[in-house]
Amino acid sequence: MDGLDRWLSRSWAGAPQEYQWLLLQTLATAASRRAWIASWPGISGEFVLDLGCGPGVVAQEIAVLKSCRVIGYDIDANVLDLAQNINRLFDNQGRVKFRLGDILEDAGKQEATLALVRFVAQYVGDLDRFFLRVHEHIQPGGYLAIEDIDDGYLVEYPEPPQAWQHAVRAFQTHQNHAGDRYVGRKLAEAGTRAGLVLEDLTTNPSVYAGPMTADDLSVQFDIDRIGREVPAMIRQGLLTEQEWFEARSQYRATFPHFTYISTATVRLLFRVP
């Protein structure tokens, strides 16, 4: 995996903006995720679907760690172009392939021994429908592995300006479209409600307490995460362009901050009866 890690370290910042956070998170959580993948039961030599595969980095990990065939499945043709380039770079076309499609609309064929769904559940809105459709891709007796996020606790001192807090509240109102950042705590119940058997649940917490500047990556990602949704929030009447400009400018001007922030990556393994 050293070559893959070197590529991620060198390339994440030059990737298209909408994929940078995912590539950086993939690099930052590599050790714990690979240990999790290695622990999956009964997969060696079998067929795995990576549903919502994005750039396909984790599909590469699965193929190597579990000695299996992997098909990455995604709705975004552009990110699949990036995944194909990575696949050619690591000469893994024999074991890893990619398919364009929508897991919430396309009927599954119960073809996989295991399906992985990573950072997709937060965007689906209806978790019952999500589990129903994903279930269709997995053989009876197979497994569903889910990785997603759960935001924890954030304290900043000095307190962010009111203009920034208004922008954050507008974004939270818009969360149903931009991603449920608290989905991690909902997945176990939703999966068991769908008739799946929860075999394992682990969390990989990330906690930081200390000084932070406006140039720190986590600050930039937060600003960028909201900024990408500003046009939609303007259309919904939640925020104006001027309010966003003032919020961003005033927020940056208050740094350096003392910040305490905690988040968790949540990983679940379900068995399909």
C-alpha positions in Angstrom: 0.0 0.0 0.0 3.0 2.3 0.2 2.7 3.3 -3.5 -1.0 4.2 -3.0 -0.2 6.3 0.1 2.5 8.1 -1.7 0.2 8.9 -4.6 -2.5 10.2 -2.2 0.0 12.4 -0.3 1.2 13.8 -3.6 -2.0 14.1 -5.5 -5.0 14.9 -3.2 -4.4 18.7 -3.3 -4.3 18.7 -7.1 -7.5 16.7 -7.6 -10.7 18.5 -8.6 -12.0 20.5 -5.6 -15.1 18.4 -5.0 -12.9 15.3 -4.5 -10.1 16.8 -2.3 -11.8 16.3 1.1 -12.6 12.6 0.3 -9.0 11.9 -0.9 -7.5 13.6 2.2 -9.9 11.7 4.5 -9.0 8.5 2.7 -5.4 9.1 3.4 -5.8 10.2 7.0 -7.9 7.2 8.0 -6.0 4.6 5.9 -4.5 2.5 8.8 -7.8 2.0 10.7 -9.8 1.4 7.5 -7.4 -1.2 6.2 -7.5 -3.0 9.5 -11.3 -3.0 9.2 -11.2 -4.3 5.6 -8.8 -7.1 6.6 -11.2 -8.2 9.3 -14.1 -8.8 6.9 -15.1 -12.4 7.0 -15.3 -14.8 4.1 -14.3 -12.5 1.2 -11.0 -13.8 -0.1 -11.3 -14.8 -3.7 -14.9 -13.5 -3.9 -16.7 -10.6 -5.6 -17.1 -7.2 -3.8 -19.1 -4.2 -4.9 -17.9 -0.7 -3.8 -21.2 1.2 -4.1 -20.5 4.9 -4.5 -16.8 4.2 -5.0 -15.7 7.8 -5.8 -12.1 7.9 -7.0 -11.8 4.1 -6.4 -8.9 4.2 -3.9 -10.7 2.0 -1.5 -11.6 -0.5 -4.3 -7.8 -0.8 -4.8 -7.3 -1.5 -1.1 -10.0 -4.2 -1.0 -8.7 -6.0 -4.1 -5.2 -6.2 -2.5 -6.1 -6.9 1.1 -8.8 -9.5 0.4 -7.4 -11.0 -2.9 -10.8 -10.5 -4.6 -12.5 -9.0 -7.6 -14.0 -5.5 -7.1 -16.5 -3.5 -9.1 -16.7 0.2 -8.2 -20.1 1.7 -8.8 -20.8 5.4 -8.9 -23.3 7.9 -10.4 -20.5 10.5 -11.3 -18.9 9.8 -14.7 -16.2 12.3 -14.0 -15.1 10.7 -10.7 -15.1 7.3 -12.5 -12.6 8.8 -15.1 -10.3 9.6 -12.1 -10.9 6.1 -10.8 -9.9 4.5 -14.1 -6.8 6.6 -14.3 -5.8 5.4 -10.8 -6.6 1.8 -11.8 -4.3 2.1 -14.8 -1.6 3.7 -12.7 -1.5 0.7 -10.4 -2.0 -1.8 -13.2 -5.0 -3.4 -11.5 -7.5 -3.6 -14.3 -7.7 -7.4 -14.0 -9.1 -7.3 -10.5 -10.8 -3.8 -10.3 -13.4 -2.5 -12.7 -15.9 0.3 -12.6 -19.6 0.8 -13.6 -21.7 3.9 -14.0 -25.0 3.8 -12.2 -27.3 5.0 -9.3 -27.5 2.5 -6.4 -30.8 4.1 -5.3 -32.5 3.6 -8.7 -30.8 0.6 -10.4 -32.1 -2.9 -9.4 -29.5 -5.1 -7.8 -28.8 -8.7 -8.9 -27.7 -10.1 -5.5 -24.3 -10.7 -7.1 -21.9 -9.6 -4.4 -20.5 -11.5 -1.4 -20.0 -8.1 0.2 -21.0 -4.5 -0.7 -19.2 -1.5 0.7 -21.0 1.8 0.9 -18.8 4.6 2.0 -19.9 8.2 2.7 -23.1 7.8 0.7 -25.7 7.2 3.5 -25.4 10.8 4.7 -26.8 12.0 1.3 -29.7 9.7 0.7 -32.4 11.3 2.9 -34.5 8.1 3.3 -32.4 5.5 5.1 -35.1 2.8 4.8 -35.1 3.1 1.0 -31.3 3.2 1.1 -31.0 -0.1 3.0 -33.7 -1.7 0.8 -31.9 -0.9 -2.4 -28.4 -1.8 -1.2 -29.7 -5.1 0.1 -30.6 -6.1 -3.4 -27.0 -6.1 -4.5 -25.9 -8.7 -1.9 -26.2 -12.5 -1.9 -28.1 -14.1 1.0 -25.5 -14.8 3.7 -23.3 -12.0 2.4 -22.3 -8.8 4.1 -22.9 -5.0 4.0 -20.1 -2.8 5.2 -20.9 0.9 5.8 -18.5 3.7 6.6 -19.8 7.2 7.2 -19.3 10.3 9.4 -20.8 11.6 12.7 -20.1 15.1 13.8 -19.4 15.5 17.5 -18.7 18.7 19.4 -17.2 22.0 18.4 -16.0 24.9 20.6 -14.3 28.0 19.2 -12.9 30.9 21.2 -13.3 33.7 20.4 -16.9 32.9 19.5 -17.5 33.2 15.7 -19.2 36.4 14.6 -22.9 36.5 14.2 -22.7 36.7 10.4 -20.8 33.4 10.4 -23.2 31.8 12.8 -26.1 32.8 10.5 -24.4 31.2 7.5 -23.9 28.0 9.6 -27.6 27.9 10.6 -28.6 28.4 7.0 -26.3 25.5 6.0 -27.8 23.3 8.8 -31.3 24.0 7.5 -30.1 23.0 4.0 -28.5 19.8 5.4 -31.1 17.5 4.0 -29.6 18.3 0.6 -26.0 18.8 1.5 -25.5 15.7 3.7 -26.6 14.6 7.2 -23.5 15.1 9.3 -25.1 13.1 12.1 -25.9 10.0 10.1 -23.4 7.7 11.8 -25.6 7.4 15.0 -28.6 6.5 12.9 -27.3 3.6 10.8 -27.3 0.7 13.2 -31.0 1.2 14.0 -32.0 1.7 10.4 -30.1 -1.3 9.2 -31.6 -3.7 11.8 -35.1 -2.2 11.0 -34.5 -3.3 7.4 -33.9 -6.9 8.5 -30.1 -7.0 8.5 -28.1 -8.4 11.3 -25.6 -6.1 12.9 -22.3 -8.0 13.3 -19.9 -5.2 14.3 -19.8 -1.4 14.9 -16.6 0.5 15.5 -15.8 4.2 15.7 -12.6 6.0 14.8 -12.7 9.3 16.7 -10.7 12.3 15.8 -10.2 15.0 18.5 -8.2 18.2 18.3 -7.7 20.9 21.0 -5.4 23.8 20.4 -4.7 26.9 18.3 -6.0 27.1 14.8 -5.5 29.7 12.0 -7.6 30.7 9.1 -5.1 28.8 6.8 -5.6 25.4 8.6 -7.1 22.7 6.3 -10.0 22.0 8.6 -11.0 25.6 8.5 -10.6 25.8 4.7 -12.7 22.6 4.3 -15.5 24.0 6.5 -15.6 27.2 4.5 -15.5 25.3 1.3 -18.1 22.8 2.4 -20.6 25.6 3.0 -19.4 27.7 0.1 -20.3 24.9 -2.4 -23.9 25.0 -1.2 -24.3 28.8 -1.2 -25.9 29.0 -4.7 -28.5 26.5 -3.6 -29.1 28.3 -0.3 -29.5 31.6 -2.2 -32.2 29.9 -4.3 -33.9 28.7 -1.2 -33.9 32.1 0.4 -31.7 30.9 3.3 -28.8 33.2 2.6 -27.9 36.1 0.3 -24.6 36.5 -1.6 -23.7 39.5 0.4 -24.4 37.7 3.7 -22.1 34.9 2.6 -19.3 37.4 1.6 -19.6 39.1 5.0 -19.8 35.9 7.0 -16.7 34.4 5.3 -14.7 37.7 5.7 -15.6 38.3 9.3 -15.0 34.7 10.3 -11.5 34.6 8.8 -10.7 38.0 10.5 -11.3 36.5 14.0 -8.5 34.0 13.8 -6.3 32.6 15.4 -8.8 30.6 17.5 -8.6 28.1 20.3 -10.6 25.2 19.0 -11.8 22.0 20.4 -13.4 19.7 17.8 -14.3 16.1 17.8 -15.7 13.9 15.0 -15.9 10.2 14.4 -15.8 7.9 11.5 -18.4 5.2 12.0 -18.0 1.7 10.5 -20.7 -1.0 10.6 -20.8 -4.6 9.3 -24.2 -6.1 8.7 -25.0 -9.7 7.6 -27.7 -10.4 5.1 -29.9 -13.3 6.4 
